[in-house]
Amino acid sequence: MTREVTEDPVVAYKTILAQIIDNRPSGTRQRLAVALGKHRSFVTQITSPTYSTPLPARHLATIFRVCHFSPTEQEEFVAAYDAAHPGKLPESGGSDGLRSLSLIVPDLGDEKKNRLMDEAITDFVQKIATLLGNSD
């Protein structure tokens, strides 16, 4: 993946994200907006390098899932994000000790219900990790 070298670390991770989204099927930004429960203009602000709006760390897992990041893309993005916002990555404060797990779940036929189910599963996994002592 090629990208411009930039002084601004926020622009750096947003450039990576914009390139990934641009290489995804049409409608990815809209699916991301629905998954985040936000307007498409919010997605534009948090994914475009031309806007200074930072990307909230709580949305990273959803972005990785909806945009189908490869492990290499996720590594590159997480490194750039951590450089821009040190210590702000969810759970462990970094990418060490994290792994990706894909699940096949039923489509409930409603975007809001699907998003709520996804959030419930994510919350469940985070609580289990906390109980096992694998997060802060």
C-alpha positions in Angstrom: 0.0 0.0 0.0 1.5 3.3 -1.0 0.9 6.5 0.9 2.4 9.9 1.2 4.8 10.7 4.0 3.2 13.4 6.2 4.2 15.3 9.3 0.7 15.2 10.8 0.1 11.7 12.5 -3.7 12.2 12.3 -3.5 12.8 8.5 -1.2 9.7 8.3 -3.8 7.2 9.7 -6.7 8.9 7.9 -4.8 8.6 4.6 -4.4 4.8 5.3 -8.1 4.5 6.2 -9.2 6.5 3.1 -7.1 4.3 0.8 -8.6 1.2 2.3 -12.1 2.4 2.0 -11.5 3.6 -1.6 -10.5 0.0 -2.4 -13.7 -1.5 -0.9 -17.0 -1.9 -2.8 -19.4 1.0 -3.4 -21.5 1.7 -0.3 -18.9 0.9 2.3 -19.1 4.4 3.8 -22.9 4.1 4.1 -22.6 0.6 5.7 -20.0 2.1 8.1 -22.4 5.0 9.0 -25.2 2.5 9.7 -22.9 0.3 11.8 -21.7 3.2 13.8 -25.2 4.6 14.2 -24.0 7.9 12.7 -24.7 10.1 9.7 -22.6 9.6 6.6 -21.2 13.1 7.1 -19.7 11.9 10.4 -18.0 9.0 8.5 -16.6 11.5 6.0 -15.2 13.7 8.8 -13.5 10.8 10.6 -12.2 9.0 7.5 -11.0 11.9 5.3 -7.5 13.3 5.7 -8.8 16.7 4.8 -10.8 17.0 8.1 -8.9 17.4 11.4 -11.6 15.5 13.3 -9.9 12.6 15.1 -11.2 9.1 14.8 -12.6 8.0 18.2 -10.8 4.8 19.4 -14.2 3.2 20.3 -15.1 3.0 16.6 -11.9 1.1 15.5 -13.3 -2.4 15.9 -16.4 -1.5 13.9 -14.3 0.1 11.2 -12.0 -3.0 11.0 -15.1 -5.3 10.7 -17.1 -3.3 8.3 -14.2 -2.4 6.0 -12.7 -5.9 6.2 -9.2 -4.9 7.0 -6.6 -7.5 6.2 -4.1 -8.3 9.1 -1.4 -6.2 7.3 -3.8 -3.2 6.8 -4.8 -3.4 10.4 -1.2 -3.5 11.6 -0.3 -0.5 9.5 -3.3 1.5 10.5 -2.9 0.6 14.3 0.7 1.7 14.2 -0.2 5.0 12.6 -3.2 5.5 15.0 -1.0 4.8 18.0 1.6 7.3 16.8 -1.2 9.9 16.6 -2.9 9.0 19.8 -0.5 7.2 22.1 -2.2 5.0 24.7 -5.7 5.6 23.3 -6.1 2.2 21.6 -9.0 0.2 23.2 -8.4 -2.4 25.8 -4.7 -3.0 26.1 -3.6 0.4 25.0 -1.9 -1.1 22.0 -2.2 -3.9 19.5 0.1 -6.4 21.3 -1.8 -9.4 22.5 -4.8 -8.8 20.2 -6.0 -11.1 17.5 -8.9 -11.0 15.0 -11.7 -13.4 15.1 -14.4 -13.6 12.5 -17.9 -14.9 13.2 -20.8 -15.9 11.0 -24.0 -14.7 12.6 -27.5 -14.5 11.5 -28.7 -11.5 9.6 -31.6 -10.1 11.6 -33.0 -8.3 8.5 -32.6 -4.9 10.2 -29.5 -2.8 10.3 -30.2 -1.5 13.8 -30.8 -5.0 15.2 -27.7 -6.2 13.5 -25.6 -3.4 14.9 -27.0 -4.0 18.4 -26.2 -7.7 18.1 -22.6 -6.9 17.0 -22.2 -4.5 19.9 -23.5 -7.1 22.3 -21.1 -9.7 21.1 -18.2 -7.2 21.2 -19.2 -6.2 24.8 -19.4 -9.8 25.8 -15.9 -10.6 24.5 -14.5 -7.5 26.2 -16.0 -8.6 29.5 -14.7 -12.1 29.2 -11.2 -10.7 28.5 -11.5 -8.5 31.6 -12.5 -11.5 33.7 -9.5 -13.4 32.4 -7.2 -10.5 33.2 -6.3 -9.7 29.6 -7.3 -6.1 29.6 -6.9 -3.0 31.8 
